[in-house]
Amino acid sequence: MLKLETWRAHADALVALLDSHELRITCPLPGMLRISLYPKGQAWQPTPAIALFDPTRPLRIRDHGASLHVEAEGVSLSLATESLRMAFFDKDGMPLLEGLLPTCEAGVWRLDTPLAPETRCYGLGEKTGFLDKRGRRYTMWNTDDPSPHIETLDPLYVSIPWAILFTQGRVVGLYLDDPTRTHWDVGRDDPDHLEVTTPREGLDLYLVAGPELDQVVERYTALTGRMPMPPLWAIGYQQSRWSYDSAARMREVVREYREREIPLDVLYADIDYMDGYRVFTWNAETFPEPETLMADLLREGVRVVPIVDPGVKKDGAYPPFTEGIRHGYFVKDRDGLPLLGEVWPGDVCYPDFAQPEVRRWWGDWHRGYLDAGVAGIWCDMNEPSTFDSPTKTLPLDARHGEDGSLTHDRVHNLYGSWMAEATREGLSRARPDERPFVLSRAGFAGIQRHAAVWTGDNFSIWAHLEQSLPMVMNMGLSGLAFVGPDVGGFSGDCQGELLARWTQVGAFTPFFRNHAAKGTCDQEPWVFGPEIEAVCREAIRMRYAWLPYLYTAFWRASQQGEPILRPLVYDFPDDPEVLDLADQAMVGRDLMMTPVFRPGVRKRAVYLPAGEWVDYWSGERLAGGRHHLVDAPLERLPLFVRAGAVLPRGSWAPSVERLDRSRLTLHVYPAEAMAGAWYDDDGRSLAYARGEYNLWTITGGRDEAGLWLKLNADHAGYDSPTKALRLVIHGLVGVADVSSEGPPVDWRLDGQDLVVEAPMAAASWRVSGLP
Ligand code: MIG
C-alpha cells in the first residue's frame, strides 16, 4: 500500500513524497486533474499525445487530517493520506468516481476503480465488440494481426488508453498518458472493478470530469487535440484496391466511374505502384509517367493518394536507405547497429520517428510525391509491422532516440502517430497553405491531430459491417472523428448485397472508402450487376448531396471534438434504452441511421428516443420513446430526422470540385422549436483558421400566427459562391402566405412541402394561414 509521507502545497500543484515515488497533482486544463506518480525526482513530461497543457493553473489544497482536498477549476479531489484512495468530484461537488486506488505490488503499478453495476465503459479507441467494453480485458499494443477482427481479437492497430465510465448523470473519463503495453481489465477478472496495469514505473493519469458525456469528450479532445479541418475532397467518396497496379488500370477505373456517373474524389495507389516496394519511387514500366497520370485524373476531379510504408529497402543504391544509414536515422538493435526487419521489399530498416530530425527528413521525402501530383498520403504498416517475427513487430529492446536510450517497448505505441505527424508536417511544409490529408492505420491518443484513421484489415462479412458501427463510434468518443472501415470489407470476397448495404452506411461514415485485398474479387460498385450498382450509385450521390450537413459536423469535430458518427447515448444520455445501442447511430446532431446488417432483411426494428421524428424517405411523423418496425428495402438506408431540425444540403456532383455551390437548400422539419447550422469555407486552404469562414444559424418556432424562421450570420468571414437559398419546409399544407422581413421571396407548394426561394442573406420569414 502506498502512503503519503510528507506533502507540500504549491500554487499550482500538490507535491507529496511516498516511499520511492513522488505524487504530483496538477490541473492541466479546466475540468480535469493530472495525477502523476513517478520515481522520486524524475517528474514525467507529457507524452506526444498531449496537445494542450497548462502547468500553472491554480489549485487550492485543504488539509482534513486523514485526507487532503484538492480544488481546481471545475473539479475537486479528495485523497486519503494513509491509503491514497481518491474520490473525484465535479464542479458542484458531486462524486464522479469514488474509491480510485493506485497501488504498486512487486514493481507493477496498478490503478483500480470500482464499477457500479449500472456503469458502462465506452471509448478505449479501436476495439472489437460492441459499445460497452465491460466484461473483457484489453491490451494497448499496436498490432497488425491478419486474423478476422472478431469480438475476442485484441489488440488491433490503434491504442487509446482512454476509458469513459458512463453512469447516467455522472460521467467521468480516465486517460492514462502511457504509451507502454498497458492492460485494461474492464470488469473481467472482477466484475465490479476496472483495473489498469502498466509496465511503466508509475502512473500518469488524467481524470476528466463530466458530469455529461459530451463534456468529457470535449475536455479530452482539448487535452489531446482535435482533427484539423480536412480538405473537402477527402470527405468525398474514395476507391482503393490492393492494387490498381498500373496507370492504365487506374485510368480505366476512373473512366468507369465517370461513364457510370458515380461520384469519386480519390483513388488510392497501393504498394504495387512502387519500384520493388521502395517507398518514394514509381515503377517505371507500370507507372511510366506519374505526373501525366495524376494531371489527367485531376482533370476528371480525381486525386491520387499513394501508400507509404515505413520499411525502407536495404539497397546501397537507394538514397532513402543510404541517407538513413549515413545519418543514423534508423532504429537500432540492442547492439546499436541498424535493425533489419522484413516486409514487402525484403530486408528493410525502420526510420526512427522518435527523433525529431528523422521526422523532418522523412516528411521532406514527400516533396517528390507532391511534385508528381499526389494529393495526400496513406501510412500503412506503422504499428510497425514486420513479417519475420512472431511478435509481428520490432524487438522490445530495439533502440530509439538520438542516443539510443529509448527501448522499443517504451515507444512502440507512438511509432504510428509519429509517422503520421512526420508525413503531415512534410506535406504542410511543402504546401503551406493547403490542408494536408494523411490516412494512418496505427496511432496513439492524439492521432486525430495528424491523420484520419481507417480500421485496417476487416473481412467482407456481415458481422464486420455490424461491428464497424460500435468500433467507429467508440473511436469517435476517443477523440478520433475522421474514421471509417474499408467499405465492402478487405479480406475475403465481397457480395453484392453486402456491398450495397455497406456503401449506404459508408455514405454517412466520416471516412468513406471502398477497399479490397489482393486475391479477392473486385468490389467496385458495378461488379455485382446493375441492381447493386444503382443502389451504390444512389448512396454515393447522397453522400455528396449531404456534404453541407456533414461538413458542418466535421467543423464541430474540429472545434469541440464532437464526434461525427456517434452512439445515441451521446445525444440522448438520459434515455435508458440507448445505453448499449450500437446498431443505430447519430450522424451529427439531427440525423439517425438504422442500417441493415443481414442479407435478405427488408424490415427492421428501430428505437426512436423521446421527441418526434420524421422518416426521411416517407416524410411520416413518428413518435419517439418507443420502437417502430420500419421498411428497409435494399435501395434504402432507413434514416430519421429529429423534428425541429434544419438540415443544410446541396445536390450531388461527380466530385467535390463540380458541386453546384451557387445555392444551398435548408430542409426544415417543423416543430415547436427549430434550429440548424451551416458552416461554409473554401474547403481547401487554412484561411478558415484565420476567420475566413461563414457560420449560418437558423432558428424558428411556431405561434398562433403560424411559423417563423430566422437566418442569422453568426460569423461572416468568407466570400462564398453561395448566393441563393432555398428553404424546403417539410409537411406543410394549406399555406396562405409567406412574408419576409427583407427582400421579397418566391414561394410555392410542392406536394406536402413548402418551397421558398430567397437570397442567401440574414433574414426572417413568416409562414401564415397554416391549417
Ligand atoms: O500486408 O499494402 O491494411 O489496406 O491494402 C498487407 C497492402 C499490407 C495492409 C493494409 C491494406 C493494404 C495492404 N497492407
Residues whose N, C-alpha, C, O or C-beta is under 5 A from the ligand:
A	BS01	MIG	W242 D270 I271 D380 G456 D457
